[in-house]
Amino acid sequence: MTIVSGKAIVQTARQQGYAVGAFNTNNLEWTQAILRVAQAKQAPTIIAASMGAIKYMGGFETVAHIVRDLDQSFGITVPIAIHLDHGDYTAAKAAIKAGFTSVMFDGSHLPLAENLEKTREIVALAHEQNISVEAEVGSIGGEEDGIIGTGEIAPIDDAVAMIQTEIDFIAAGIGNIHGRYPKDWQGLNLAHLKDLTTTLDSMTHSQVPFVLHGGSGVPDDQIRAAISMGVAKVNVNTEAQLAFHQALRDFILTDQDLIGKNYDPRKLLAPGVTAVETSLAERLAVFGASSH
């Protein structure tokens, strides 16, 4: 069993200059794919689940058990964290109770004072059980399970206030968005990220790990630049979903699903699962996360 808190994984990545892949799971097959890639590439990995995915998969405890049981049965030897992605206050507490080892409380849609207050409460609950906490300032663009962000640039003063809640890593908006990036997207605001990193590192006298949400579709050179400026966790979901969809669509449109027993879900979904593994392996190469 290699299930650990997300804190050490992400802090080590920041210190060594790479980023951990935080890959969202959507079902049993997705979880298996993430674990296989993590093991094959020897990459410490975060398996993330959104509130919507958790509901779809059967609840918080079900998700935690699936990851833990597969980690053991697959003989995984690299550190794996079970992470709540964009959880509200209730979801964060439920994930802590269910055995997640890392939680993101997303109060970015709340007034700053309320976001900070609730984050402190989640930090106190989580840290009692060695569970890491991520929080957000400056909302991430797009929508994640009903929490909608417009892609704001996180004010530095807000980030300073948030890091004082003793969270373990911070998601700060730098122009990134969830889902597909529009053609007129202006790119990451790397200058602002550098200012954030310089300020928080100086204040804490340590290397604060930053989280890049909406990692799908960001040009590789921008991701590498962001990692060099303090990003130590990159979230990926849409990119893997698109790869899965395209592979499955190709399989069906070429009538391969009509051959033999390819209607069997295990065979029908296999091309999509393979595509997910290929996509995630490519991301780990960009993040510099392999063999750690």
HELIX and SHEET records of a PDB file:
HELIX    1   1 GLY A    6  GLN A   16  1                                  11    
HELIX    2   2 LEU A   28  LYS A   41  1                                  14    
HELIX    3   3 MET A   51  MET A   57  1                                   7    
HELIX    4   4 PHE A   60  SER A   73  1                                  14    
HELIX    5   5 TYR A   89  ALA A   98  1                                  10    
HELIX    6   6 LEU A  112  HIS A  127  1                                  16    
HELIX    7   7 ILE A  156  ILE A  163  1                                   8    
HELIX    8   8 LEU A  190  THR A  204  1                                  15    
HELIX    9   9 ASP A  220  SER A  228  1                                   9    
HELIX   10  10 THR A  238  LEU A  253  1                                  16    
HELIX   11  11 GLN A  256  LEU A  258  5                                   3    
HELIX   12  12 PRO A  265  LEU A  268  1                                   4    
HELIX   13  13 ALA A  270  PHE A  287  1                                  18    
SHEET    1   A 9 VAL A  20  ASN A  24  0                                        
SHEET    2   A 9 THR A  45  SER A  50  1                                        
SHEET    3   A 9 ILE A  80  GLY A  87  1                                        
SHEET    4   A 9 SER A 102  PHE A 105  1                                        
SHEET    5   A 9 SER A 132  VAL A 137  1                                        
SHEET    6   A 9 PHE A 169  ALA A 172  1                                        
SHEET    7   A 9 PHE A 210  LEU A 212  1                                        
SHEET    8   A 9 VAL A 231  VAL A 236  1                                        
SHEET    9   A 9 VAL A  20  ASN A  24  1                                        
SHEET    1   B 2 GLY A 142  GLU A 144  0                                        
SHEET    2   B 2 ILE A 147  GLY A 149 -1                                        
END                                                                             
